[in-house]
Amino acid sequence: QVRLLESALDKRHGDTEARPEIAIAVNADSAATWLQEAVTPLMRNGDCMLQIRLDDQDHTLSMLREGRVFGCVTSETAQVAGTTATALGAMRYLCVATPAFAASWFPDGMNAQTVRHAPAMNFDRKDMLQTRFIAQHTGYTGRYPHHALSSSDGYVRLIEAGLGYGMLPIPQCERQLKEGTLIDLAPGEWLDVPLMWHMWDIQTPFTRALSDKLIATARKWLISA
């Protein structure tokens, strides 16, 4: 926070070499979908160095609390003293798989019995989306077999390869659903994950521009809450 303010002061005094470094924390699905559109116009001229740190949307707020980032995209609504929280909208997730996977593992549909055996795809050990959706759709709350891969693009590719079924945000599976390479395992059901932008109350031209662009872009991509 101090370095940000010092950099802004150096700029006002004509120091063109003062380049602030801004660290933010976001969830991988935001980074893979709308984040690039938000930050590219601001970073293209090299006036600011951006550090993007990835973590599950349920855990990015801890980086803000610890002072490791200026702002974060999070699903948590808890207020942190000295910060401002702004609602962005909700990321909508569908439970998808390849047609061949569905025919093999869910011949009678996705239910409490079949999810005990079908391999799922989880993002990492913190990822609870699949667990929440299984409980919502089937009522099953026990353990289930799953792979894990902490890469948003790799996660999509493994589902497309038929290694498992999993939760994907609509922007990452809309094309495949239209083409029929993936199918919705529970038509009419989904999980909406509301996202918030939390930031420290530091007013510099860089932080204002970054926050404004992040909020505006996210609201174009996400479901209105």
DODREN-830292 format. One record per atom (N, C-alpha, C): chain; x, y, z; residue number from 1; atom name. Coordinates in Angstrom, 2 decimals, m for minus. Layout:
N
chain  east  north  up  n  atom
A  X  Y  Z  NUM  CA
...
END
This chain:
225
chain  east  north  up  n  atom
A  0.83  m1.20  0.00  1  N
A  0.00  0.00  0.00  1  CA
A  0.87  1.26  0.00  1  C
A  1.93  1.23  0.81  2  N
A  2.83  2.38  0.86  2  CA
A  3.52  2.58  m0.48  2  C
A  3.95  1.48  m1.12  3  N
A  4.63  1.60  m2.41  3  CA
A  3.71  2.18  m3.46  3  C
A  2.44  1.82  m3.42  4  N
A  1.49  2.39  m4.37  4  CA
A  1.40  3.90  m4.22  4  C
A  1.28  4.35  m3.00  5  N
A  1.16  5.78  m2.76  5  CA
A  2.45  6.52  m3.12  5  C
A  3.60  5.90  m2.83  6  N
A  4.86  6.52  m3.20  6  CA
A  5.01  6.63  m4.71  6  C
A  4.59  5.60  m5.43  7  N
A  4.68  5.63  m6.89  7  CA
A  3.79  6.72  m7.47  7  C
A  2.57  6.85  m6.92  8  N
A  1.67  7.89  m7.40  8  CA
A  2.27  9.27  m7.15  8  C
A  2.93  9.44  m6.00  9  N
A  3.56  10.72  m5.68  9  CA
A  4.72  11.00  m6.61  9  C
A  5.52  9.99  m6.91  10  N
A  6.64  10.15  m7.84  10  CA
A  6.15  10.58  m9.22  10  C
A  5.01  10.00  m9.65  11  N
A  4.45  10.36  m10.95  11  CA
A  4.08  11.84  m10.98  11  C
A  3.48  12.31  m9.90  12  N
A  3.07  13.72  m9.85  12  CA
A  4.28  14.66  m9.87  12  C
A  5.45  14.13  m9.45  13  N
A  6.65  14.94  m9.47  13  CA
A  7.49  14.70  m10.72  13  C
A  6.90  14.04  m11.70  14  N
A  7.56  13.89  m12.99  14  CA
A  8.52  12.74  m13.11  14  C
A  8.54  11.81  m12.16  15  N
A  9.43  10.66  m12.25  15  CA
A  8.80  9.61  m13.15  15  C
A  9.22  9.60  m14.41  16  N
A  8.60  8.70  m15.39  16  CA
A  9.05  7.25  m15.21  16  C
A  10.08  7.04  m14.36  17  N
A  10.54  5.67  m14.13  17  CA
A  9.77  4.99  m12.99  17  C
A  8.93  5.75  m12.29  18  N
A  8.18  5.18  m11.17  18  CA
A  7.02  4.35  m11.71  18  C
A  7.15  3.06  m11.61  19  N
A  6.11  2.16  m12.10  19  CA
A  5.53  1.39  m10.92  19  C
A  4.32  1.70  m10.53  20  N
A  3.74  0.98  m9.39  20  CA
A  3.48  m0.48  m9.74  20  C
A  3.64  m1.34  m8.76  21  N
A  3.30  m2.75  m8.89  21  CA
A  2.03  m3.00  m8.10  21  C
A  1.02  m3.49  m8.78  22  N
A  m0.26  m3.77  m8.14  22  CA
A  m0.49  m5.28  m8.15  22  C
A  m0.72  m5.85  m6.98  23  N
A  m1.02  m7.28  m6.88  23  CA
A  m2.49  m7.47  m6.59  23  C
A  m3.13  m8.35  m7.33  24  N
A  m4.52  m8.69  m7.09  24  CA
A  m4.66  m10.21  m7.04  24  C
A  m5.69  m10.67  m6.38  25  N
A  m5.96  m12.10  m6.29  25  CA
A  m7.32  m12.38  m6.94  25  C
A  m7.36  m13.38  m7.79  26  N
A  m8.61  m13.73  m8.48  26  CA
A  m8.73  m15.25  m8.54  26  C
A  m9.94  m15.71  m8.75  27  N
A  m10.15  m17.14  m8.96  27  CA
A  m9.79  m17.49  m10.41  27  C
A  m9.42  m18.75  m10.63  28  N
A  m8.91  m19.17  m11.93  28  CA
A  m9.95  m18.98  m13.05  28  C
A  m11.23  m19.18  m12.75  29  N
A  m12.25  m19.07  m13.80  29  CA
A  m12.43  m17.62  m14.24  29  C
A  m12.29  m16.67  m13.34  30  N
A  m12.32  m15.27  m13.74  30  CA
A  m11.10  m14.94  m14.59  30  C
A  m9.94  m15.46  m14.19  31  N
A  m8.72  m15.22  m14.94  31  CA
A  m8.81  m15.79  m16.35  31  C
A  m9.54  m16.90  m16.50  32  N
A  m9.64  m17.56  m17.80  32  CA
A  m10.73  m16.98  m18.69  32  C
A  m11.58  m16.12  m18.14  33  N
A  m12.70  m15.62  m18.94  33  CA
A  m12.65  m14.10  m19.11  33  C
A  m13.01  m13.33  m18.10  34  N
A  m13.21  m11.90  m18.31  34  CA
A  m12.06  m11.00  m17.86  34  C
A  m11.10  m11.55  m17.08  35  N
A  m10.07  m10.68  m16.50  35  CA
A  m9.19  m10.02  m17.56  35  C
A  m8.83  m10.76  m18.60  36  N
A  m7.96  m10.21  m19.64  36  CA
A  m8.56  m8.96  m20.26  36  C
A  m9.86  m9.02  m20.55  37  N
A  m10.53  m7.85  m21.14  37  CA
A  m10.46  m6.65  m20.20  37  C
A  m10.51  m6.91  m18.91  38  N
A  m10.51  m5.81  m17.94  38  CA
A  m9.16  m5.13  m17.81  38  C
A  m8.09  m5.92  m17.77  39  N
A  m6.79  m5.34  m17.43  39  CA
A  m5.94  m4.95  m18.63  39  C
A  m6.17  m5.54  m19.79  40  N
A  m5.30  m5.28  m20.94  40  CA
A  m5.23  m3.80  m21.32  40  C
A  m6.36  m3.08  m21.43  41  N
A  m6.25  m1.66  m21.82  41  CA
A  m5.42  m0.83  m20.84  41  C
A  m5.44  m1.20  m19.57  42  N
A  m4.72  m0.43  m18.56  42  CA
A  m3.23  m0.75  m18.54  42  C
A  m2.88  m1.97  m18.91  43  N
A  m1.50  m2.42  m18.79  43  CA
A  m0.72  m2.34  m20.09  43  C
A  m1.37  m2.05  m21.19  44  N
A  m0.73  m2.09  m22.51  44  CA
A  0.45  m1.13  m22.62  44  C
A  0.36  0.03  m21.97  45  N
A  1.42  1.04  m22.08  45  CA
A  2.57  0.80  m21.11  45  C
A  2.45  m0.18  m20.26  46  N
A  3.53  m0.49  m19.32  46  CA
A  3.68  0.50  m18.20  46  C
A  2.63  1.29  m17.92  47  N
A  2.71  2.27  m16.84  47  CA
A  2.58  1.64  m15.47  47  C
A  2.11  0.41  m15.44  48  N
A  1.90  m0.26  m14.16  48  CA
A  2.18  m1.74  m14.33  48  C
A  2.83  m2.34  m13.35  49  N
A  3.13  m3.77  m13.37  49  CA
A  2.09  m4.50  m12.52  49  C
A  1.42  m5.47  m13.13  50  N
A  0.33  m6.18  m12.44  50  CA
A  0.77  m7.58  m12.08  50  C
A  0.59  m7.94  m10.83  51  N
A  0.83  m9.30  m10.36  51  CA
A  m0.53  m9.94  m10.07  51  C
A  m0.82  m11.03  m10.78  52  N
A  m2.12  m11.71  m10.62  52  CA
A  m1.88  m13.03  m9.89  52  C
A  m2.49  m13.16  m8.73  53  N
A  m2.33  m14.36  m7.93  53  CA
A  m3.64  m15.14  m7.93  53  C
A  m3.54  m16.43  m8.18  54  N
A  m4.72  m17.28  m8.32  54  CA
A  m4.98  m18.08  m7.07  54  C
A  m6.26  m18.18  m6.72  55  N
A  m6.69  m19.06  m5.64  55  CA
A  m8.19  m19.28  m5.80  55  C
A  m8.71  m20.22  m5.06  56  N
A  m10.15  m20.47  m5.08  56  CA
A  m10.90  m19.22  m4.63  56  C
A  m12.07  m18.98  m5.23  57  N
A  m12.83  m17.75  m4.90  57  CA
A  m13.26  m17.69  m3.43  57  C
A  m13.25  m18.84  m2.75  58  N
A  m13.59  m18.85  m1.33  58  CA
A  m12.39  m18.49  m0.45  58  C
A  m11.22  m18.31  m1.05  59  N
A  m10.01  m18.14  m0.25  59  CA
A  m9.18  m16.91  m0.62  59  C
A  m9.53  m16.21  m1.69  60  N
A  m8.72  m15.05  m2.09  60  CA
A  m8.76  m13.91  m1.07  60  C
A  m9.85  m13.83  m0.30  61  N
A  m9.97  m12.73  0.65  61  CA
A  m8.87  m12.77  1.72  61  C
A  m8.37  m13.95  2.02  62  N
A  m7.31  m14.05  3.02  62  CA
A  m6.06  m13.31  2.57  62  C
A  m5.78  m13.28  1.27  63  N
A  m4.63  m12.53  0.76  63  CA
A  m4.81  m11.04  1.00  63  C
A  m6.05  m10.57  0.87  64  N
A  m6.33  m9.15  1.12  64  CA
A  m6.14  m8.83  2.60  64  C
A  m6.68  m9.69  3.47  65  N
A  m6.56  m9.47  4.90  65  CA
A  m5.09  m9.39  5.33  65  C
A  m4.25  m10.21  4.70  66  N
A  m2.84  m10.26  5.06  66  CA
A  m2.03  m9.15  4.41  66  C
A  m2.68  m8.33  3.58  67  N
A  m1.98  m7.22  2.94  67  CA
A  m1.11  m7.63  1.77  67  C
A  m1.31  m8.84  1.25  68  N
A  m0.47  m9.32  0.14  68  CA
A  m0.96  m8.84  m1.21  68  C
A  m2.21  m8.37  m1.28  69  N
A  m2.77  m7.88  m2.55  69  CA
A  m3.55  m6.60  m2.29  69  C
A  m3.66  m5.79  m3.34  70  N
A  m4.44  m4.57  m3.25  70  CA
A  m5.94  m4.86  m3.28  70  C
A  m6.33  m5.85  m4.09  71  N
A  m7.75  m6.18  m4.22  71  CA
A  m7.91  m7.64  m4.58  71  C
A  m9.12  m8.14  m4.46  72  N
A  m9.35  m9.54  m4.79  72  CA
A  m10.78  m9.75  m5.28  72  C
A  m10.92  m10.73  m6.16  73  N
A  m12.23  m11.23  m6.57  73  CA
A  m12.53  m12.42  m5.69  73  C
A  m13.63  m12.38  m4.97  74  N
A  m13.92  m13.41  m3.98  74  CA
A  m15.42  m13.67  m3.91  74  C
A  m15.77  m14.84  m3.38  75  N
A  m17.17  m15.16  m3.13  75  CA
A  m17.58  m14.77  m1.71  75  C
A  m16.60  m14.35  m0.91  76  N
A  m16.88  m13.99  0.48  76  CA
A  m17.43  m12.56  0.57  76  C
A  m18.38  m12.38  1.47  77  N
A  m19.00  m11.06  1.65  77  CA
A  m18.53  m10.37  2.92  77  C
A  m17.72  m11.03  3.72  78  N
A  m17.25  m10.44  4.99  78  CA
A  m16.51  m9.14  4.72  78  C
A  m16.79  m8.15  5.52  79  N
A  m16.14  m6.85  5.36  79  CA
A  m14.81  m6.83  6.10  79  C
A  m13.80  m6.30  5.45  80  N
A  m12.48  m6.13  6.05  80  CA
A  m12.28  m4.65  6.30  80  C
A  m11.90  m4.30  7.53  81  N
A  m11.72  m2.88  7.87  81  CA
A  m10.71  m2.23  6.94  81  C
A  m11.07  m1.04  6.45  82  N
A  m10.18  m0.31  5.56  82  CA
A  m10.32  m0.67  4.11  82  C
A  m11.34  m1.48  3.77  83  N
A  m11.55  m1.88  2.39  83  CA
A  m12.97  m1.55  1.94  83  C
A  m13.16  m1.58  0.64  84  N
A  m14.48  m1.39  0.03  84  CA
A  m14.84  m2.65  m0.74  84  C
A  m16.08  m3.10  m0.62  85  N
A  m16.55  m4.30  m1.32  85  CA
A  m17.65  m3.91  m2.30  85  C
A  m17.54  m4.42  m3.53  86  N
A  m18.51  m4.12  m4.59  86  CA
A  m18.98  m5.42  m5.23  86  C
A  m20.29  m5.60  m5.35  87  N
A  m20.83  m6.80  m5.99  87  CA
A  m20.57  m6.76  m7.49  87  C
A  m20.10  m7.87  m8.05  88  N
A  m19.80  m7.95  m9.47  88  CA
A  m20.89  m8.68  m10.26  88  C
A  m21.57  m9.62  m9.64  89  N
A  m22.50  m10.50  m10.32  89  CA
A  m22.16  m11.93  m9.98  89  C
A  m22.78  m12.88  m10.66  90  N
A  m22.58  m14.30  m10.34  90  CA
A  m22.03  m15.04  m11.54  90  C
A  m21.07  m15.92  m11.28  91  N
A  m20.57  m16.84  m12.29  91  CA
A  m21.48  m18.07  m12.26  91  C
A  m22.08  m18.40  m13.40  92  N
A  m23.00  m19.54  m13.47  92  CA
A  m22.27  m20.78  m13.98  92  C
A  m22.36  m21.87  m13.21  93  N
A  m21.69  m23.12  m13.54  93  CA
A  m22.70  m24.19  m13.92  93  C
A  m22.34  m24.97  m14.94  94  N
A  m23.13  m26.13  m15.35  94  CA
A  m22.31  m27.39  m15.12  94  C
A  m22.98  m28.49  m14.87  95  N
A  m22.32  m29.77  m14.70  95  CA
A  m22.32  m30.48  m16.05  95  C
A  m21.13  m30.70  m16.62  96  N
A  m21.04  m31.18  m18.00  96  CA
A  m20.12  m32.39  m18.12  96  C
A  m20.26  m33.08  m19.24  97  N
A  m19.40  m34.21  m19.58  97  CA
A  m19.54  m34.46  m21.07  97  C
A  m18.69  m35.32  m21.61  98  N
A  m18.84  m35.71  m23.01  98  CA
A  m20.04  m36.65  m23.14  98  C
A  m20.66  m36.71  m24.31  99  N
A  m21.76  m37.66  m24.50  99  CA
A  m21.35  m39.11  m24.21  99  C
A  m20.13  m39.48  m24.60  100  N
A  m19.67  m40.85  m24.37  100  CA
A  m19.51  m41.13  m22.88  100  C
A  m18.98  m40.16  m22.14  101  N
A  m18.83  m40.32  m20.69  101  CA
A  m20.19  m40.48  m20.03  101  C
A  m21.13  m39.63  m20.43  102  N
A  m22.47  m39.70  m19.84  102  CA
A  m23.14  m41.04  m20.13  102  C
A  m22.97  m41.54  m21.36  103  N
A  m23.58  m42.82  m21.72  103  CA
A  m22.97  m43.97  m20.93  103  C
A  m21.67  m43.86  m20.64  104  N
A  m20.97  m44.94  m19.94  104  CA
A  m21.23  m44.92  m18.44  104  C
A  m21.18  m43.72  m17.82  105  N
A  m21.26  m43.63  m16.37  105  CA
A  m22.63  m43.22  m15.84  105  C
A  m23.41  m42.55  m16.68  106  N
A  m24.73  m42.11  m16.24  106  CA
A  m25.82  m42.57  m17.21  106  C
A  m25.89  m43.89  m17.48  107  N
A  m26.89  m44.37  m18.45  107  CA
A  m28.33  m44.09  m18.00  107  C
A  m28.54  m44.04  m16.71  108  N
A  m29.87  m43.75  m16.17  108  CA
A  m29.93  m42.35  m15.55  108  C
A  m28.97  m41.53  m15.89  109  N
A  m28.95  m40.17  m15.36  109  CA
A  m28.02  m40.03  m14.16  109  C
A  m27.77  m38.80  m13.79  110  N
A  m26.91  m38.49  m12.65  110  CA
A  m27.75  m38.56  m11.38  110  C
A  m27.49  m39.57  m10.56  111  N
A  m28.27  m39.75  m9.34  111  CA
A  m27.36  m40.16  m8.19  111  C
A  m27.96  m40.36  m7.02  112  N
A  m27.17  m40.65  m5.82  112  CA
A  m26.36  m41.92  m5.95  112  C
A  m26.83  m42.86  m6.75  113  N
A  m26.11  m44.12  m6.91  113  CA
A  m24.96  m43.98  m7.89  113  C
A  m25.19  m43.32  m9.04  114  N
A  m24.16  m43.25  m10.07  114  CA
A  m23.01  m42.33  m9.68  114  C
A  m23.26  m41.28  m8.89  115  N
A  m22.16  m40.39  m8.52  115  CA
A  m21.20  m41.04  m7.53  115  C
A  m21.58  m42.15  m6.93  116  N
A  m20.67  m42.86  m6.03  116  CA
A  m19.52  m43.51  m6.80  116  C
A  m19.70  m43.71  m8.11  117  N
A  m18.73  m44.47  m8.91  117  CA
A  m18.12  m43.66  m10.05  117  C
A  m18.84  m42.72  m10.62  118  N
A  m18.34  m41.97  m11.77  118  CA
A  m17.23  m41.01  m11.36  118  C
A  m16.11  m41.00  m12.10  119  N
A  m15.02  m40.07  m11.75  119  CA
A  m15.37  m38.63  m12.09  119  C
A  m15.24  m37.77  m11.11  120  N
A  m15.50  m36.35  m11.30  120  CA
A  m14.18  m35.61  m11.51  120  C
A  m14.28  m34.38  m11.97  121  N
A  m13.12  m33.50  m12.08  121  CA
A  m13.29  m32.36  m11.07  121  C
A  m12.37  m32.25  m10.13  122  N
A  m12.33  m31.12  m9.21  122  CA
A  m11.12  m30.25  m9.56  122  C
A  m11.20  m28.98  m9.22  123  N
A  m10.11  m28.07  m9.55  123  CA
A  m8.92  m28.31  m8.62  123  C
A  m9.16  m28.36  m7.33  124  N
A  m8.13  m28.68  m6.36  124  CA
A  m8.81  m29.10  m5.06  124  C
A  m8.03  m29.28  m4.02  125  N
A  m8.59  m29.78  m2.76  125  CA
A  m9.54  m28.79  m2.10  125  C
A  m9.46  m27.50  m2.48  126  N
A  m10.34  m26.49  m1.92  126  CA
A  m11.67  m26.41  m2.67  126  C
A  m11.72  m27.01  m3.84  127  N
A  m12.88  m26.85  m4.72  127  CA
A  m14.08  m27.61  m4.20  127  C
A  m15.15  m26.89  m3.87  128  N
A  m16.35  m27.52  m3.33  128  CA
A  m17.54  m27.43  m4.29  128  C
A  m17.33  m26.90  m5.50  129  N
A  m18.46  m26.72  m6.42  129  CA
A  m19.12  m28.05  m6.76  129  C
A  m18.28  m29.05  m7.10  130  N
A  m18.83  m30.35  m7.48  130  CA
A  m19.60  m30.97  m6.31  130  C
A  m19.02  m30.89  m5.13  131  N
A  m19.66  m31.44  m3.94  131  CA
A  m21.02  m30.78  m3.69  131  C
A  m21.04  m29.46  m3.82  132  N
A  m22.29  m28.72  m3.60  132  CA
A  m23.33  m29.10  m4.65  132  C
A  m22.90  m29.24  m5.91  133  N
A  m23.87  m29.55  m6.95  133  CA
A  m24.40  m30.97  m6.81  133  C
A  m23.54  m31.91  m6.49  134  N
A  m24.00  m33.29  m6.29  134  CA
A  m25.05  m33.35  m5.19  134  C
A  m24.81  m32.66  m4.09  135  N
A  m25.78  m32.64  m3.00  135  CA
A  m27.07  m31.98  m3.44  135  C
A  m26.97  m30.88  m4.20  136  N
A  m28.17  m30.17  m4.66  136  CA
A  m28.98  m31.02  m5.63  136  C
A  m28.29  m31.70  m6.55  137  N
A  m28.99  m32.41  m7.62  137  CA
A  m29.44  m33.81  m7.21  137  C
A  m28.64  m34.50  m6.42  138  N
A  m28.94  m35.90  m6.10  138  CA
A  m29.26  m36.14  m4.64  138  C
A  m28.90  m35.22  m3.77  139  N
A  m29.07  m35.43  m2.33  139  CA
A  m27.94  m36.19  m1.69  139  C
A  m26.98  m36.66  m2.49  140  N
A  m25.86  m37.44  m1.96  140  CA
A  m24.81  m36.51  m1.37  140  C
A  m24.35  m36.77  m0.16  141  N
A  m23.38  m35.91  0.52  141  CA
A  m22.11  m36.66  0.93  141  C
A  m21.96  m37.89  0.45  142  N
A  m20.79  m38.68  0.81  142  CA
A  m19.61  m38.45  m0.11  142  C
A  m18.61  m39.29  0.01  143  N
A  m17.41  m39.18  m0.82  143  CA
A  m17.68  m39.72  m2.21  143  C
A  m16.92  m39.23  m3.17  144  N
A  m17.05  m39.68  m4.55  144  CA
A  m15.67  m39.63  m5.20  144  C
A  m15.39  m40.48  m6.18  145  N
A  m14.07  m40.48  m6.82  145  CA
A  m13.88  m39.22  m7.66  145  C
A  m12.68  m38.66  m7.64  146  N
A  m12.44  m37.46  m8.43  146  CA
A  m10.97  m37.29  m8.75  146  C
A  m10.74  m36.73  m9.93  147  N
A  m9.42  m36.25  m10.31  147  CA
A  m9.33  m34.79  m9.85  147  C
A  m8.12  m34.23  m9.87  148  N
A  m7.94  m32.82  m9.53  148  CA
A  m6.84  m32.23  m10.40  148  C
A  m7.08  m31.04  m10.91  149  N
A  m6.09  m30.34  m11.72  149  CA
A  m6.28  m28.84  m11.52  149  C
A  m5.23  m28.18  m11.01  150  N
A  m5.32  m26.75  m10.72  150  CA
A  m4.92  m25.92  m11.94  150  C
A  m5.60  m26.12  m13.03  151  N
A  m5.38  m25.35  m14.25  151  CA
A  m6.72  m25.21  m14.94  151  C
A  m7.17  m23.99  m15.13  152  N
A  m8.50  m23.79  m15.70  152  CA
A  m8.60  m24.37  m17.11  152  C
A  m7.63  m24.06  m17.97  153  N
A  m7.66  m24.59  m19.34  153  CA
A  m7.47  m26.09  m19.36  153  C
A  m6.53  m26.59  m18.54  154  N
A  m6.31  m28.02  m18.48  154  CA
A  m7.51  m28.77  m17.95  154  C
A  m8.19  m28.17  m17.00  155  N
A  m9.40  m28.75  m16.43  155  CA
A  m10.46  m28.95  m17.52  155  C
A  m10.64  m27.94  m18.36  156  N
A  m11.60  m28.05  m19.47  156  CA
A  m11.19  m29.16  m20.42  156  C
A  m9.90  m29.19  m20.75  157  N
A  m9.43  m30.19  m21.72  157  CA
A  m9.62  m31.62  m21.21  157  C
A  m9.42  m31.84  m19.93  158  N
A  m9.59  m33.20  m19.40  158  CA
A  m11.06  m33.62  m19.43  158  C
A  m11.95  m32.69  m19.18  159  N
A  m13.37  m33.01  m19.31  159  CA
A  m13.71  m33.31  m20.76  159  C
A  m13.16  m32.50  m21.67  160  N
A  m13.39  m32.74  m23.10  160  CA
A  m12.80  m34.07  m23.56  160  C
A  m11.75  m34.52  m22.87  161  N
A  m11.12  m35.80  m23.21  161  CA
A  m11.88  m36.98  m22.64  161  C
A  m12.89  m36.71  m21.81  162  N
A  m13.71  m37.78  m21.27  162  CA
A  m13.17  m38.42  m20.01  162  C
A  m12.24  m37.73  m19.31  163  N
A  m11.68  m38.32  m18.09  163  CA
A  m12.59  m38.17  m16.89  163  C
A  m13.53  m37.25  m16.96  164  N
A  m14.44  m37.06  m15.84  164  CA
A  m15.50  m36.04  m16.19  164  C
A  m16.42  m35.83  m15.26  165  N
A  m17.45  m34.81  m15.42  165  CA
A  m17.15  m33.69  m14.43  165  C
A  m17.62  m32.49  m14.71  166  N
A  m17.29  m31.41  m13.80  166  CA
A  m18.07  m30.15  m14.04  166  C
A  m17.84  m29.18  m13.17  167  N
A  m18.53  m27.90  m13.21  167  CA
A  m17.71  m26.90  m14.03  167  C
A  m18.35  m26.33  m15.05  168  N
A  m17.69  m25.33  m15.88  168  CA
A  m18.55  m24.07  m15.93  168  C
A  m17.91  m22.89  m15.87  169  N
A  m18.68  m21.66  m16.08  169  CA
A  m19.17  m21.61  m17.52  169  C
A  m20.32  m21.03  m17.73  170  N
A  m20.92  m21.01  m19.06  170  CA
A  m19.97  m20.47  m20.13  170  C
A  m19.21  m19.38  m19.88  171  N
A  m18.32  m18.90  m20.94  171  CA
A  m17.29  m19.93  m21.40  171  C
A  m16.96  m20.91  m20.55  172  N
A  m15.97  m21.90  m20.91  172  CA
A  m16.55  m23.16  m21.55  172  C
A  m17.87  m23.29  m21.58  173  N
A  m18.45  m24.50  m22.18  173  CA
A  m19.57  m24.20  m23.16  173  C
A  m19.90  m22.94  m23.37  174  N
A  m21.03  m22.58  m24.24  174  CA
A  m20.83  m23.09  m25.66  174  C
A  m19.62  m22.93  m26.22  175  N
A  m19.35  m23.38  m27.58  175  CA
A  m19.47  m24.91  m27.67  175  C
A  m18.89  m25.63  m26.71  176  N
A  m18.92  m27.09  m26.75  176  CA
A  m20.34  m27.63  m26.61  176  C
A  m21.16  m26.96  m25.81  177  N
A  m22.55  m27.39  m25.67  177  CA
A  m23.31  m27.20  m26.98  177  C
A  m23.05  m26.11  m27.67  178  N
A  m23.70  m25.86  m28.96  178  CA
A  m23.25  m26.87  m30.00  178  C
A  m21.96  m27.23  m29.96  179  N
A  m21.42  m28.18  m30.94  179  CA
A  m21.74  m29.62  m30.58  179  C
A  m22.16  m29.87  m29.35  180  N
A  m22.50  m31.22  m28.93  180  CA
A  m21.33  m32.04  m28.43  180  C
A  m20.15  m31.43  m28.31  181  N
A  m19.01  m32.18  m27.79  181  CA
A  m19.09  m32.35  m26.27  181  C
A  m19.85  m31.48  m25.61  182  N
A  m20.18  m31.64  m24.20  182  CA
A  m21.69  m31.55  m24.05  182  C
A  m22.22  m32.19  m23.01  183  N
A  m23.65  m32.10  m22.74  183  CA
A  m23.87  m31.70  m21.28  183  C
A  m25.00  m31.07  m21.04  184  N
A  m25.40  m30.67  m19.70  184  CA
A  m26.01  m31.89  m19.01  184  C
A  m25.40  m32.32  m17.90  185  N
A  m25.87  m33.54  m17.22  185  CA
A  m27.14  m33.31  m16.41  185  C
A  m27.46  m32.06  m16.14  186  N
A  m28.65  m31.75  m15.34  186  CA
A  m29.33  m30.52  m15.94  186  C
A  m29.96  m30.67  m17.10  187  N
A  m30.58  m29.51  m17.76  187  CA
A  m31.55  m28.78  m16.82  187  C
A  m31.42  m27.47  m16.82  188  N
A  m32.29  m26.67  m15.97  188  CA
A  m31.76  m26.44  m14.57  188  C
A  m30.61  m27.05  m14.26  189  N
A  m30.00  m26.85  m12.94  189  CA
A  m28.59  m26.29  m13.11  189  C
A  m28.18  m25.48  m12.16  190  N
A  m26.86  m24.87  m12.19  190  CA
A  m26.50  m24.39  m10.81  190  C
A  m25.27  m23.92  m10.68  191  N
A  m24.82  m23.26  m9.46  191  CA
A  m24.38  m21.85  m9.81  191  C
A  m24.92  m20.87  m9.12  192  N
A  m24.48  m19.49  m9.29  192  CA
A  m23.57  m19.14  m8.12  192  C
A  m22.38  m18.65  m8.45  193  N
A  m21.42  m18.23  m7.42  193  CA
A  m21.29  m16.71  m7.47  193  C
A  m21.91  m16.00  m6.53  194  N
A  m21.79  m14.54  m6.50  194  CA
A  m20.34  m14.13  m6.23  194  C
A  m19.86  m13.14  m6.96  195  N
A  m18.50  m12.67  m6.80  195  CA
A  m18.49  m11.21  m6.36  195  C
A  m17.51  m10.88  m5.54  196  N
A  m17.33  m9.53  m5.04  196  CA
A  m15.92  m9.05  m5.38  196  C
A  m15.78  m7.73  m5.53  197  N
A  m14.47  m7.11  m5.66  197  CA
A  m14.18  m6.35  m4.37  197  C
A  m13.20  m6.83  m3.61  198  N
A  m12.76  m6.15  m2.39  198  CA
A  m11.45  m5.44  m2.68  198  C
A  m11.32  m4.20  m2.23  199  N
A  m10.07  m3.47  m2.44  199  CA
A  m9.78  m2.58  m1.24  199  C
A  m8.48  m2.37  m1.00  200  N
A  m8.09  m1.43  0.02  200  CA
A  m8.47  m0.02  m0.40  200  C
A  m8.79  0.81  0.57  201  N
A  m9.21  2.19  0.27  201  CA
A  m8.00  3.07  m0.01  201  C
A  m7.31  2.77  m1.11  202  N
A  m6.15  3.55  m1.54  202  CA
A  m6.53  4.27  m2.82  202  C
A  m6.54  5.58  m2.80  203  N
A  m6.98  6.34  m3.95  203  CA
A  m5.78  6.87  m4.73  203  C
A  m5.41  6.15  m5.78  204  N
A  m4.41  6.63  m6.74  204  CA
A  m5.05  6.50  m8.12  204  C
A  m4.53  7.19  m9.11  205  N
A  m5.09  7.04  m10.46  205  CA
A  m5.09  5.59  m10.94  205  C
A  m4.07  4.84  m10.58  206  N
A  m3.96  3.46  m11.04  206  CA
A  m5.01  2.56  m10.39  206  C
A  m5.15  2.71  m9.08  207  N
A  m6.10  1.84  m8.39  207  CA
A  m7.54  2.18  m8.76  207  C
A  m7.83  3.45  m8.94  208  N
A  m9.19  3.83  m9.35  208  CA
A  m9.51  3.28  m10.73  208  C
A  m8.57  3.44  m11.67  209  N
A  m8.80  2.95  m13.03  209  CA
A  m8.94  1.44  m13.06  209  C
A  m8.09  0.75  m12.30  210  N
A  m8.14  m0.71  m12.26  210  CA
A  m9.46  m1.19  m11.69  210  C
A  m9.88  m0.62  m10.58  211  N
A  m11.13  m1.04  m9.96  211  CA
A  m12.32  m0.75  m10.86  211  C
A  m12.36  0.43  m11.45  212  N
A  m13.49  0.79  m12.33  212  CA
A  m13.58  m0.17  m13.50  212  C
A  m12.44  m0.51  m14.10  213  N
A  m12.45  m1.39  m15.27  213  CA
A  m12.81  m2.82  m14.88  213  C
A  m12.31  m3.29  m13.76  214  N
A  m12.65  m4.64  m13.30  214  CA
A  m14.14  m4.77  m13.04  214  C
A  m14.71  m3.79  m12.37  215  N
A  m16.13  m3.84  m12.03  215  CA
A  m16.98  m3.80  m13.29  215  C
A  m16.67  m2.89  m14.20  216  N
A  m17.47  m2.75  m15.43  216  CA
A  m17.38  m4.00  m16.29  216  C
A  m16.20  m4.56  m16.44  217  N
A  m16.03  m5.74  m17.30  217  CA
A  m16.70  m6.96  m16.68  217  C
A  m16.52  m7.16  m15.39  218  N
A  m17.15  m8.31  m14.73  218  CA
A  m18.66  m8.27  m14.89  218  C
A  m19.24  m7.10  m14.78  219  N
A  m20.69  m7.00  m14.88  219  CA
A  m21.19  m7.27  m16.30  219  C
A  m20.31  m7.14  m17.30  220  N
A  m20.69  m7.51  m18.67  220  CA
A  m20.75  m9.03  m18.82  220  C
A  m19.87  m9.74  m18.13  221  N
A  m19.74  m11.19  m18.30  221  CA
A  m20.61  m11.99  m17.34  221  C
A  m20.84  m11.47  m16.15  222  N
A  m21.48  m12.27  m15.11  222  CA
A  m23.00  m12.08  m15.10  222  C
A  m23.67  m12.99  m14.41  223  N
A  m25.12  m12.96  m14.27  223  CA
A  m25.48  m11.90  m13.22  223  C
A  m26.45  m11.07  m13.52  224  N
A  m26.86  m10.06  m12.54  224  CA
A  m27.41  m10.73  m11.31  224  C
A  m26.91  m10.29  m10.16  225  N
A  m27.35  m10.89  m8.90  225  CA
A  m28.75  m10.38  m8.52  225  C
END
